[in-house]
Amino acid sequence: MSRKPAGKKATKAKPKPKKPARVYVAVRKLPSEVDSYTEPDRVFATRAAAQKHADRLNRELRELTNPFADDRDPDSLTSGDEDDFRARLKAAGVPDPQKRRGDAYLDWEAWWDRTAPDLTAAQRDAVWDALDEFEWYAVRETTLEG
């Protein structure tokens, strides 16, 4: 009976660390908070899938929401100023907001409540598209550790 000489024990190869997986998260931006405060909704493997989901949620909320609620005005919702916003409204055939008698400022929230029900779908989209700094859902890239 022959015996193999005692040698070094076979060492197990250490597993390679897993590379973090890149994922895309559709996040709900929280109003009145800095951009870093968000609420994750769903995680996706591709940016396109995450963006499609975020766009669908944003479209749904457009149908239900007054963008000027909570005393927001165009200056805080667009990359331009109020004059640029009003010019875009005029180009789309949207009735121009006017100050009401006795008001010290233009009440955009009340204007939307009066005007939105009578807007065509194209006019409503034009208003929302002009509000280019306003979105509820956005896509953020992050990594998952394995």
Secondary structure, 3 states (H helix, E strand, C coil): CCCCCCCCCCCCCCCCCCCCEEEEEEEEECCCCCCCCEEEEEEECCHHHHHHHHHHHHHHHHCCCCCCCCCCCHHHHCCCCHHHHHHHHHHCCCCCCCCCCCCCCCCHHHHHHHHHHHCCHHHHHHHHHHCCCCCCEEEEEEEECC
